[in-house]
């Protein structure tokens, strides 16, 4: 998620750092000094000109009040502006910002308020996108299931095995979406404990790829005759070197990562394309570097920062291969969260063709941050 809202706030640089040449304390101190100097100067003038003390007192009070009023206005005016912006934010208007022209504590406060407004605006936008995307994803299988059941009730079609397979397919798609949302919620709340152990990479990844082929075949058999298709024409290839390579991680979570990446790569592959899962030894003992490569259209460099955001499904002209249902846009977000739980890194890498996603998992001696 990717570039999320917090990233926007953290990316704003402090223009003045910790240096405040005109801090509020300095201004108040200068006000006291100027008031004393004015009073002292007028007193000296009174002594030399033999002016009555009451006139000097009045002049001193007037001059001090004028200077105090000027300084007070310079301090309260930005506070009024901040109060108006904060009131707008509390009413849901995140477009207003405070001017950041001051070089004192009020300037720092104005910058903090603007950062907060940026983050709240980003979170509000993501919340609206979340509701819209979830509604869209749920509406599609519900509409398909409703159509099948209405046809059965109205006598248009019979409740034969083929029709019921179509209804079951829509129900399974609903179940997958709900499970994906639950997984993401658990990862967000940090309630998914890691159960790390040592395992052999080659047999482990072979099982993941075999399961991916079985799931694709099962989906294809469920979809046959229903007018939709599932990708079964993509070849999965495993490349592990050395063959005895071992890793230390949570196998269940890594299975989730690799399965999501394979599913995403298959959807974006051309007809009879090839998806390669490559595993190599990392920099530390029992650390692991994984790569998933496909032969699809690839992802534009301008979209790399959005790849792991929730519900992001790409911006290319034909983002999914023939027979793909488009997915939910949550698989890569869940993969990122699972890798983060291990203290690892996941991201896109340069590739001559298609998309290449690189995962780095630390060894057992590393402590996740």
C-alpha positions as CSV (number, residue, x, y, z in Angstrom):
1,X,0.0,0.0,0.0
2,X,1.2,1.0,-0.6
3,X,2.7,5.0,-0.8
4,X,0.1,5.3,1.5
5,X,-1.2,8.4,3.2
6,X,1.5,8.4,5.9
7,X,4.1,8.5,3.2
8,X,2.8,11.8,2.0
9,X,3.3,13.4,5.4
10,X,6.7,11.8,6.0
11,X,7.9,13.0,2.6
12,X,7.4,16.7,3.4
13,X,10.8,18.2,4.4
14,X,11.3,20.7,7.1
15,X,12.2,23.9,5.3
16,X,14.0,25.5,8.3
17,X,15.0,22.4,10.3
18,X,15.5,23.2,14.0
19,X,16.8,26.8,13.4
20,X,14.3,29.5,14.4
21,X,16.0,32.9,14.1
22,X,12.7,34.6,14.9
23,X,11.2,32.4,17.6
24,X,8.3,33.6,19.8
25,X,10.6,33.6,22.8
26,X,12.9,35.9,20.9
27,X,10.1,38.2,19.9
28,X,8.7,38.5,23.4
29,X,12.2,39.1,24.8
30,X,12.7,41.8,22.2
31,X,9.4,43.4,23.2
32,X,10.5,43.6,26.8
33,X,13.9,45.1,25.9
34,X,12.3,47.7,23.5
35,X,9.7,48.7,26.2
36,X,12.5,49.2,28.8
37,X,14.6,51.2,26.3
38,X,11.7,53.4,25.4
39,X,10.9,54.1,29.0
40,X,14.6,54.7,29.9
41,X,15.1,57.0,26.9
42,X,12.0,59.0,27.6
43,X,13.1,59.3,31.3
44,X,16.5,60.6,30.2
45,X,14.9,63.1,27.9
46,X,12.6,64.2,30.7
47,X,15.6,64.8,33.0
48,X,17.4,67.0,30.4
49,X,14.3,68.9,29.3
50,X,12.7,69.2,32.7
51,X,9.5,67.7,31.3
52,X,6.9,66.6,33.8
53,X,7.1,62.9,34.7
54,X,3.4,62.3,34.0
55,X,3.8,63.2,30.4
56,X,6.7,60.8,30.1
57,X,4.7,58.0,31.7
58,X,1.8,58.6,29.3
59,X,4.1,58.6,26.3
60,X,5.8,55.4,27.5
61,X,2.5,53.6,28.0
62,X,1.3,54.6,24.5
63,X,4.5,53.5,22.8
64,X,4.6,50.2,24.7
65,X,0.9,49.5,24.0
66,X,1.4,50.1,20.2
67,X,4.4,47.8,20.0
68,X,2.7,45.2,22.1
69,X,-0.4,45.4,19.8
70,X,1.8,45.0,16.8
71,X,3.5,41.9,18.2
72,X,0.3,40.4,19.5
73,X,-1.4,40.8,16.1
74,X,1.5,39.0,14.4
75,X,1.1,36.1,16.9
76,X,-2.7,35.8,16.9
77,X,-3.4,36.3,13.1
78,X,-1.8,32.9,12.2
79,X,-3.6,31.3,15.1
80,X,-6.9,32.5,13.7
81,X,-6.0,31.1,10.3
82,X,-5.1,27.7,11.9
83,X,-8.3,27.7,13.8
84,X,-10.3,28.2,10.6
85,X,-8.4,25.4,8.8
86,X,-8.8,23.0,11.7
87,X,-12.5,23.8,11.8
88,X,-12.8,23.0,8.1
89,X,-10.9,19.7,8.6
90,X,-13.3,18.8,11.4
91,X,-16.2,19.3,9.0
92,X,-14.6,17.1,6.3
93,X,-13.0,19.7,4.1
94,X,-9.4,18.7,3.6
95,X,-8.6,21.1,0.8
96,X,-7.7,24.1,2.9
97,X,-4.1,24.7,4.0
98,X,-2.3,27.1,6.4
99,X,0.3,29.5,5.0
100,X,3.8,28.4,6.0
101,X,5.6,31.7,5.6
102,X,6.8,32.1,9.2
103,X,10.1,31.0,10.7
104,X,9.0,30.4,14.3
105,X,7.0,27.9,16.4
106,X,3.8,29.0,14.7
107,X,5.4,28.2,11.3
108,X,6.2,24.7,12.5
109,X,2.7,24.3,13.8
110,X,1.3,25.4,10.4
111,X,3.4,22.9,8.7
112,X,2.3,20.1,11.0
113,X,-1.4,21.0,10.4
114,X,-0.8,20.9,6.7
115,X,0.9,17.5,6.9
116,X,-2.1,16.3,9.0
117,X,-4.5,17.6,6.4
118,X,-2.6,15.8,3.6
119,X,-2.7,12.5,5.5
120,X,-6.4,12.9,6.4
121,X,-7.2,13.7,2.7
122,X,-5.3,10.7,1.5
123,X,-7.0,8.4,4.1
124,X,-10.4,9.8,3.2
125,X,-9.7,9.2,-0.5
126,X,-8.5,5.6,0.2
127,X,-11.6,5.0,2.3
128,X,-13.9,6.0,-0.5
129,X,-11.9,3.9,-3.0
130,X,-12.1,1.0,-0.6
131,X,-15.9,1.2,-0.3
132,X,-16.3,1.6,-4.1
133,X,-13.9,-1.2,-5.0
134,X,-15.3,-3.7,-2.5
135,X,-18.8,-2.9,-3.6
136,X,-17.8,-3.5,-7.2
137,X,-16.1,-6.7,-6.4
138,X,-19.0,-8.1,-4.4
139,X,-21.6,-6.9,-6.9
140,X,-20.2,-8.9,-9.8
141,X,-20.4,-12.5,-8.3
142,X,-23.6,-11.7,-6.4
143,X,-25.2,-10.5,-9.7
144,X,-24.1,-13.7,-11.4
145,X,-25.4,-15.9,-8.6
146,X,-28.7,-14.1,-8.5
147,X,-29.1,-14.5,-12.3
148,X,-28.5,-18.2,-12.1
149,X,-30.9,-18.7,-9.2
150,X,-33.6,-16.5,-10.8
151,X,-33.4,-18.6,-14.0
152,X,-33.9,-21.7,-12.0
153,X,-36.8,-20.3,-10.0
154,X,-38.5,-18.9,-13.1
155,X,-38.1,-22.2,-14.9
156,X,-35.8,-20.8,-17.6
157,X,-33.1,-23.3,-16.8
158,X,-33.1,-26.5,-14.8
159,X,-31.1,-27.1,-11.7
160,X,-28.8,-29.5,-13.6
161,X,-25.1,-30.1,-12.6
162,X,-23.8,-27.6,-15.1
163,X,-26.0,-24.8,-13.8
164,X,-25.2,-25.5,-10.2
165,X,-21.5,-25.6,-11.1
166,X,-21.9,-22.0,-12.4
167,X,-23.6,-21.0,-9.2
168,X,-20.9,-22.7,-7.1
169,X,-18.3,-20.8,-9.1
170,X,-19.8,-17.5,-8.2
171,X,-20.1,-18.6,-4.5
172,X,-16.5,-19.6,-4.4
173,X,-15.4,-16.3,-5.9
174,X,-17.3,-14.5,-3.1
175,X,-15.6,-16.8,-0.6
176,X,-12.2,-16.0,-2.0
177,X,-12.9,-12.2,-1.8
178,X,-14.1,-12.5,1.8
179,X,-11.1,-14.6,2.8
180,X,-8.7,-12.1,1.1
181,X,-10.3,-9.2,3.0
182,X,-10.0,-11.1,6.3
183,X,-6.4,-11.9,5.6
184,X,-5.6,-8.3,4.9
185,X,-7.5,-7.2,8.1
186,X,-5.5,-9.7,10.2
187,X,-2.2,-8.5,8.7
188,X,-3.2,-4.9,9.3
189,X,-3.9,-5.5,12.9
190,X,-0.8,-7.5,13.5
191,X,-2.7,-10.6,14.8
192,X,-1.0,-13.0,12.4
193,X,1.9,-14.7,14.4
194,X,4.9,-15.9,12.5
195,X,5.8,-19.5,12.9
196,X,9.3,-19.6,11.4
197,X,11.2,-22.8,10.8
198,X,13.9,-24.2,8.5
199,X,12.7,-25.8,5.3
200,X,14.1,-27.0,2.0
201,X,13.2,-24.6,-0.8
202,X,13.0,-26.9,-3.8
203,X,10.3,-29.4,-2.5
204,X,8.5,-26.5,-0.8
205,X,8.2,-24.4,-4.0
206,X,7.5,-27.5,-6.1
207,X,4.4,-28.1,-3.9
208,X,3.3,-24.4,-4.3
209,X,3.5,-24.6,-8.1
210,X,1.8,-28.0,-8.1
211,X,-1.0,-26.6,-6.0
212,X,-1.3,-23.6,-8.3
213,X,-1.7,-25.9,-11.3
214,X,-4.3,-28.0,-9.5
215,X,-6.3,-24.8,-8.5
216,X,-6.2,-23.6,-12.1
217,X,-7.4,-26.9,-13.4
218,X,-10.2,-27.1,-10.8
219,X,-11.4,-23.5,-11.7
220,X,-11.3,-24.4,-15.4
221,X,-13.5,-27.5,-14.9
222,X,-15.9,-25.4,-12.8
223,X,-16.0,-22.7,-15.5
224,X,-16.5,-25.0,-18.4
225,X,-19.8,-24.4,-20.3
226,X,-20.5,-21.3,-18.3
227,X,-19.2,-18.8,-20.9
228,X,-16.1,-17.9,-18.8
229,X,-12.6,-19.3,-18.9
230,X,-9.6,-19.8,-16.5
231,X,-6.0,-19.6,-17.5
232,X,-4.6,-23.2,-17.9
233,X,-2.3,-22.4,-20.9
234,X,0.5,-20.8,-18.9
235,X,3.5,-22.9,-18.1
236,X,5.0,-22.6,-14.6
237,X,8.8,-23.1,-14.3
238,X,10.8,-23.5,-11.1
239,X,14.5,-22.6,-10.9
240,X,16.2,-23.2,-7.5
241,X,20.0,-23.0,-7.2
242,X,21.6,-24.7,-5.5
243,X,19.2,-27.6,-5.3
244,X,19.8,-28.1,-1.6
245,X,19.0,-24.5,-0.8
246,X,17.3,-24.0,2.6
247,X,15.5,-21.0,4.1
248,X,14.2,-19.9,7.5
249,X,10.7,-18.4,7.4
250,X,7.0,-19.0,8.0
251,X,6.1,-21.5,5.3
252,X,2.4,-20.7,5.4
253,X,2.9,-17.0,4.9
254,X,5.5,-17.5,2.2
255,X,3.1,-19.9,0.5
256,X,0.6,-17.1,0.6
257,X,3.1,-14.6,-1.0
258,X,4.2,-17.0,-3.8
259,X,0.7,-18.2,-4.6
260,X,-0.5,-14.6,-4.9
261,X,2.4,-13.6,-7.1
262,X,2.0,-16.6,-9.3
263,X,-1.8,-16.0,-9.7
264,X,-1.1,-12.4,-10.6
265,X,1.7,-13.4,-13.1
266,X,-0.6,-16.0,-14.7
267,X,-3.4,-13.4,-15.2
268,X,-1.0,-11.1,-17.0
269,X,0.7,-13.7,-19.1
270,X,0.1,-14.0,-22.9
271,X,-1.4,-17.2,-24.3
272,X,0.9,-20.1,-23.7
273,X,3.2,-17.9,-21.8
274,X,5.7,-18.8,-19.1
275,X,5.9,-17.9,-15.4
276,X,9.3,-18.5,-13.7
277,X,9.8,-18.8,-10.0
278,X,13.5,-18.4,-9.2
279,X,15.1,-18.9,-5.7
280,X,18.7,-18.1,-4.7
281,X,20.7,-17.9,-1.5
282,X,20.6,-14.5,0.1
283,X,23.5,-12.5,1.7
284,X,23.0,-14.2,5.1
285,X,22.8,-17.9,6.1
286,X,19.4,-19.3,5.4
287,X,18.2,-16.0,3.9
288,X,16.4,-16.2,0.6
289,X,15.9,-14.2,-2.6
290,X,12.8,-15.1,-4.6
291,X,11.9,-13.8,-8.1
292,X,8.6,-14.2,-10.0
293,X,8.9,-13.4,-13.7
294,X,6.2,-13.4,-16.4
295,X,6.1,-12.6,-20.1
296,X,3.2,-10.2,-20.0
297,X,3.1,-6.5,-21.0
298,X,4.9,-5.5,-17.9
299,X,4.2,-2.5,-15.7
300,X,5.0,1.0,-16.7
301,X,7.8,2.6,-14.5
302,X,5.4,5.4,-13.6
303,X,3.1,2.8,-11.9
304,X,5.7,1.0,-9.9
305,X,5.0,3.0,-6.7
306,X,1.3,1.9,-6.9
307,X,1.7,-1.8,-7.6
308,X,1.4,-2.9,-4.0
309,X,-1.5,-0.6,-3.1
310,X,-4.8,-2.2,-2.2
311,X,-7.3,-2.7,-5.1
312,X,-4.8,-1.5,-7.6
313,X,-5.2,-3.6,-10.7
314,X,-2.9,-1.8,-13.1
315,X,-3.2,0.8,-15.8
316,X,-2.0,-1.0,-18.9
317,X,-4.3,-1.4,-22.0
318,X,-4.9,-5.1,-21.6
319,X,-3.9,-5.9,-18.0
320,X,-5.2,-9.4,-17.9
321,X,-4.8,-12.3,-20.2
322,X,-7.7,-14.2,-22.0
323,X,-10.0,-15.7,-19.5
324,X,-8.9,-13.6,-16.5
325,X,-11.6,-12.2,-14.2
326,X,-9.4,-9.2,-13.3
327,X,-8.8,-10.2,-9.7
328,X,-9.5,-8.1,-6.6
329,X,-6.3,-6.1,-6.6
330,X,-5.5,-7.3,-3.1
331,X,-3.1,-10.2,-3.8
332,X,0.0,-8.0,-4.1
333,X,-1.0,-5.9,-1.1
334,X,-1.2,-9.1,1.0
335,X,2.1,-10.3,-0.4
336,X,3.8,-7.0,0.7
337,X,2.3,-7.3,4.3
338,X,3.5,-10.9,4.7
339,X,7.0,-10.0,3.5
340,X,7.0,-7.0,5.9
341,X,6.1,-9.3,8.8
342,X,9.3,-11.2,8.1
343,X,11.3,-8.0,8.0
344,X,12.0,-8.6,4.3
345,X,11.7,-6.5,1.2
346,X,9.5,-6.8,-1.9
347,X,9.5,-4.7,-5.0
348,X,9.7,-4.6,-8.8
349,X,13.0,-5.0,-10.6
350,X,14.2,-4.2,-14.1
351,X,13.4,-6.9,-16.7
352,X,13.9,-7.2,-20.4
353,X,10.4,-8.6,-20.8
354,X,7.3,-8.8,-18.7
355,X,7.2,-8.1,-15.0
356,X,9.8,-9.1,-12.4
357,X,9.1,-9.0,-8.7
358,X,12.0,-9.5,-6.3
359,X,11.6,-10.7,-2.7
360,X,14.3,-10.7,-0.1
361,X,13.8,-12.6,3.2
362,X,16.4,-12.3,6.0
363,X,17.9,-15.2,7.8
364,X,17.1,-16.4,11.3
365,X,19.7,-14.0,12.9
366,X,17.9,-10.9,11.6
367,X,15.2,-9.2,13.7
368,X,12.2,-7.8,11.7
369,X,11.9,-4.1,12.1
